[in-house]
């Protein structure tokens, strides 16, 4: 239990604390009303979220002919780029490394299950919305991607609790969650632009990625051919370190902002250009701290700053009044708690059975149902999806509440594990 608590404090506690603080703050009017000001606490929360750091700034929300940098924009659009960069690093290594977890036949069934874990929630969300009538459907349809998300950190934690750290289902869930994140990043980029599209600005991001790769990665190695001490590569790694990549990252982020794509994804083109090890121990593995390639060093240097960023992300996005629950709340929850496990079971069974791709030794088909419930914990990415799918208002608040309530999937997962008689396997 200590190891589980240690994992939770390392990766999740500040995010939970930020979200709970926001929920309490936004609902204080019911608990501690201020005479003559029935919405005092809710208004103070929203004033805090939209606090203006710099008006007429070069970056920020664009309206009325100029940009404004608010606290919300700073966290959601700028600092969260570091969170998505870390997620992209795990996806990149899983795909590119010779023994990467998303290469070859071993990843086939989890990838099929990932597809089911996305099409299932979309079908349930849009199907139920359609049954509620055209007015409801038109109001909530743009949120179809919200229940496709899987929160890697929380789902990994719950999967270990249900199956035990040594069970093959944990590895299966991790592959599924990483692939889900990759697909989620693509969905965000394509279907949820932050403004009018100006794709020519992506040339800046592309140029920054190619430039830094050639100058700081490929060229030093080229010049060091035949030199055992590798002087040029050593100079770039020890003296210049991460600075060339930081400059390229800023340029790439700016390109994304100006292009209309969500700027929180702006660092993704830079991640593959950073020198990386020829192996990876997997996300959250302590052994990766002993890898001294620049990509791993940067990831571990960002670990604690990103924890603080996630606290503020929870604080600035989870402040939803309980009275705001509505159709979008239940649609998001239904997509996650019904669509996820059903989609993962059907697609996973189809891959393992009719397609004869198999499942890891020690896993049962029924375990896919439990994995589906575990993967239904959307939280961080679902919350982010709600903020980009809808404009601020009742529908966005209702969708956020659904993302927050997806924590219920953890309880359902534990119950499902008991009902299906999961045999826990510890390391």
N, C-alpha and C positions, 0 to 999 in steps of 0.2 A: 504493500500500500504506500510505503514511503516513496518508492520509485514513481508511482503514478502521481502522487502529490507533487513531487519534484518536477515532473514533466509539466503538470498543470501550472505551477508557479513560473516555470521558465517560459512558457509559450502563451498562456491564456489568461492569467489572473488579472492583469491590468486591463485587458479588453473587457472582461466581464465586469470589473469594477467601474470602468468608464460607462458601460451601457446601463448598469444598475443606477449609478449616480444620475444619469440623464433621465431615466424613467421616474425616479423619485422626484427630481427637480420639476419635471414637466407636469407631475400630478400632485404637487404640493397644495394647489388651490383647494383640493378636496380635503386635505389633511390639516392644513394651517391657513385658512382663508384670511385675507387682508380686508378689513372693513372698507366698503365702497369701491374695492378693486377686485372684482370676482376672478379676473384672469391675470393677477399680478405676477405669480410665479411662472406661468406659462409664457407670458410676454417677456419676462426678464430672461428666460431661457432662449427664446428666439432672438432677442436683442444680442445676447452673448454669441450665439451661433453666427449671426450675420454681422458681427463687429467689423467695422471697416478699418483695415490696416493701412491702406494706401488708395486714395481715390485718384483717378486719372493716371493709373499705373500702366507700365508696359505689359503686364500680365494680369490675368484675372477674368472675372465675368465681364462679358461685353454687352453693354446696354446703353441706350441714349447716346451712342456715338463715341463712347470711351470705355476703358476697362477699369474695373474696381477690384482690388485685392482684399477679400474678406477672410476672416479666420476659417470659415467653412471651405473656401476655395484653397487656402493654404494647405489644409489637412487632406481634403478629398482629392484634389487635383494635382498637388505638387508632392507632398510628403508620402501619400499612399503609393506613388510611383516606386518608392523603395520596396514596399511590401510586394508589389506585383513583380518587381525585378527579382526578388528572392524566389518567388514561385516559378518565374520563368527559368531561373538557373536550374532548379530541380528538373523541370520538364526538359530543358536542353540537354542536360547530362543523361537523362533517361533515354533520350532519343539518339544522341550522337556517339556515346561511348560504346566500345566494342561489346562490353558486357552490360550495357544499359538495360534497365528493366522494361523499357518499352520497345525493345528490338526483338525480332524473331517470333517464333511460334509461341513462346511462353507468355507473350503479351496479348495473344489473339483473343482468348476468351474474356479477359478483363476489358479489352477494348470493345468487344461486342456488348458486354454488360454496361460499359460506359454509355454506348449509344442508346441502350434501353433506358438507362438512368437519365437520359435527356429527352428522348421522344415520349416516354411515359408521362413525366410531369407536364410537358407541353400539351399532350393530348388531353389529360385530365383537366388542366387549367382552362384551356380554351373550350373544351367540350362542356364543362359545367357552366362557364361564363355564357356560352351560347344558350344553354337551357334556361338561364336566368333572364333572358330577354335581350333585345337588341340594344336598349339603353345601357344596360350593365355591360354587355359585351363591348360596346364602343368605348366605354369609360375605362375598362381594365385590360383590353386586348394587348396593349403595348407592353404589359408586364409579363408576357409569356415566358421570358427567359429567367425570371426571378427564381422559380422553383427548380431550375436545372442545376443550380449550384450545389457544391459540396464543400463544407469547411474542412480543409485538410487536418488542421490541428485538433479540432474537437472530435471529428469522426475517428481519427487515429487513436485518440485517447479512449473513446468509448469502445472501439473495436478491441483494444487490449483488455479492457475491463470485462467484456463479454466473452471473448474467445481465449484470452490468455496470450501473453507476449510471443509464445512459440508456435501458435496455431498458423497454418498456411493462409487462413482467411484474412489475417492481418496484412500479410504481403499483398494478397489479392485486392483488398480494400485500398491499400496505398497506391497500387498501380491504377486502380479505377479513379481515385481522387486526383492523382497527378494528371491523368488524361482528361478528366473532367475540367480541371483548371485550364488546361491548354485549350480545350474547346470553348470554355467560357471566355477566355481572353479574345479568341477569334470572334465570338458573338458580340462582345462589347465593342470591338473595333469596327465591325461591319454594320451592326444593326442599331447601335446607340451612339451616333456622333453627337458631340457636345455643341455643335453649331452648324452653320452652313458649310458644306464641304468645299474645300479648296485644295484638292489633292496635289497640286504642284508643290505645296510646301513640304510634302513627304520626301521630295528630292533632297531637302536639307537633312532630314533624318538619315536617308540612305547615304548621302555623301559623308556625314559624320561617322557612320558605322564603317564604311569602306576606308575612309581616311585614317581613322585610328587603328583599324586592323592592319593596314599596310605599313603605316609609319611606326607603330609601337609594338606590333606582334610579328608580322611576316618579315619585314625588312631586317630587324635585328637578327632573327634566326637565319636569314639568307646570308647576311654578312659574317655570321659565326660558323658557316660550314667549314669543317676541317680544323676548327680551333677548339681544343678541348676545354679551355677555361671560359669560353663563351663570353667575351668581354662586353659585347654590345647588348646582349640579352640581359646580362647581369646589371649593366648600367641602367637600362630601362626599368628593370624590376626593383632595384634597390634605391636608385636615385630619383627617378621620375615616378615610380610606384603607380598609384592609381590616378595621378593628376591628368594625364592625357585622356583617360576614360571618363573622368569627371567632366572635363570640358566638352567631350563628344556627347556625353549624356545630356548636358544642358542644351546643347544645340539640337539634339534629337527631340528632347521634350518640347522645345519651342516650336519645332517643326510640326509636331503632333497638335499642339495647341492652335497654331495658325491654320492647320489643315482642316480643323473641325472634328477630327477624331478625339476620343477622350484622352486628355493629356496624362492621366494616371498610367497609361500604357506606353508613355513616351520613351521609357528606357529599354523597352524590349529589343529594339534593333541593336543595342550596344552589348547586351549580355553575351551573345555568341562570339563577339570579337575579343573577349578577355581571355588570356591564357588560362587553361584549365588542366587539371590532372588527367591521367589516362584511366582513372578509376574513380568510383564514387561509392560511398558506403550507404547512401540513402538518406532521405530527409530526416532530420532530428538525430542522426547518428553521432554520438560523441566522438567516434573514431575520426570523423572528418576534421576535427580540430588539429589532427596531426598531419594533414595534407597542407603543404606550403605553397601551392599554386596561388596565383593572384586572385582568381575567382573565388576560391574557398576562403582566402584571407579576408576579402572584401565582404563576403556573406557573413562571416562570423564577427567582423567589426561592426556590421550593421545590425546585428541581432538585438542588442539592448536599445539602440535608438528606435528600431522598428517596434519594439514592445511599447515604448512611450507613445509612438505615433498611433498604435492601435488603441491605446487608452483614449487619446483624443478623438480618434475615429468613432469609438463607441460613445463618447461623451457628446459629440456634435451630431450624431445621426440617430441615436436610439431614444431621444427625448420625445416620445409619442404619448399622447394622452390616451388612457384606456377607453375613453368615450369615443375615440376615433375608429374603433374596430368596425369593419364593414365587410362588404362582399369580397374585396381584394384580400382581406385577412384570411378568410376561409378558403379562397381559391388557391392562395399560395400554400397554405397548410395542406390542402387536399392534394395539390400537385406533388408536394414533398412526401407526405405520409402515405399516399396511395399510389401515385404515379411512379415514384422512385422504386419501391420494392417490387411492384408488378412489372415494370419495364426491365429492371435488372434480372428478375427471375426468368422472364420469357426470353429475353435476348441471350442471357447466360446459358439457359438450358438449350436453346437452339444451337449455340456454338459448341457446347460440350457434347450434346447428343447427336442430332442429325448431321451436323458438320464434322463431327468426330475430332474436334480440337481438344477435347478433354478439359478437366479442371485439375488443380494441384492435388497431389497425393495427400490424403488425409482430410480433404474437404468433401462435403456432401452437397447434392443439388439443393437440398432444403436450406443449407447455410446461405445460399444466395438471397433468400428472403430476409434473413437477419442482417446480412451485409446491406441490403436495400434500405432497411430502416436506419442503419448506422449512417449510410450515405445521405439520408434525408435531413441531416443536420446542416442547414444552409448557412445560418447566422452571418458570418462576416461578409462573404461574397454575395449572399442574397440581400443583405442590408445595403451593400454597395449597389447592387443591381436595381433595387427599389429607388435609390436616389437618382439614378440616371434614366430609368424608364419613365418616371412620371415627374411632372412639375410639382413644386412644393404645394401642398394642399391636402384635402381629406383623403384622396385616393392614394397618394404617396404614403401618408401616415398609416392608412389601413394596411398597405402592403408591407411597410416596415414592421408593423405589429405581427404580421404573419411570419416574417423572417425571424423575429425575436422568439416567437412561440415555437419555432422549429426545434428549440431545445427539448421539447416534449419527445422528439424522436429518440433521445438518449434513453428515456424511461421505457418507451415502447421497445427499443432494441434489447434492453435487459430482460423484459418480460418475454419477448420473442425467443431469446436465447434459452430461457428456462423451459418454455413450451416445446421448443424443438429439440430439447435435451442436448444442447451444445456441450461437448466435453472440453473443458478448458485445458490448454497446454501451455505451461510456463517454460521459459528458457532454462 
